[in-house]
Amino acid sequence: MIDQHRWRPRTFGVLVMISVGCASAPPKPGPDFMSTVRQPAPTVWVGGQPTAADLAQMRARGVTMVVNLRSDKETAASPYDERRAAEALGMRYETVPVAGAPGVTFANAGALARLLAEAGSDPVLLHCKSGNRVGALAALIAVAEGQDRTEALARGRRYGLTKLEPAVADVIDLCRGDEGGSAPACQGFSGR
């Protein structure tokens, strides 16, 4: 027969060692920003969340403006002050907070389009966590410029659109529909 009093402390000790080992394991790093950043247009770079070192590398590539599409909550949780880092490098820093699918609106796309127009021919870095929200707004900008749904979604994918594609397609269809002008996501839409 097993002596239960002698066995329990050993089991507890093993469980504590396992949990401590799991708790102290470092998180797996995500893909390196510089290996995933893409350039869908001559003066536009798109990527996920850059580090301060990534911003310095983008500045060396000529980037003069950083546009962050992460939500205010995400930006506040960042491990460094991105605005301060960008401005210290001489880059203009702007935000267009897009909180997931509800933030995929023509108003946000219009805000991004205005910033891109202000940048003119100066290189710009657009980012969120992965580039998905950048691609979503790029697709809506394409629709506002008169491109059809297929062309707009293709542009969105070039800019990083992935998981939000169904939501973007729904917004495009809604705003092109008969009742489109009244939906909140369609405010600012002019590409019927």
Secondary structure, DSSP 4 states (H G I P E B T S, - for coil): ---HHHHHHHHHHHHHHHHHHHHHSPPPP---HHHH-EEEETTEEEESPPPHHHHHHHHHTT--EEEE-S-HHHHHTSSS-HHHHHHHTT-EEEE----SGGG--HHHHHHHHHHHHHHTTS-EEEESSSSHHHHHHHHHHHHHTT--HHHHHHHHHHTT--TTHHHHHHHHHHHHSTTGGGSGGGTT----
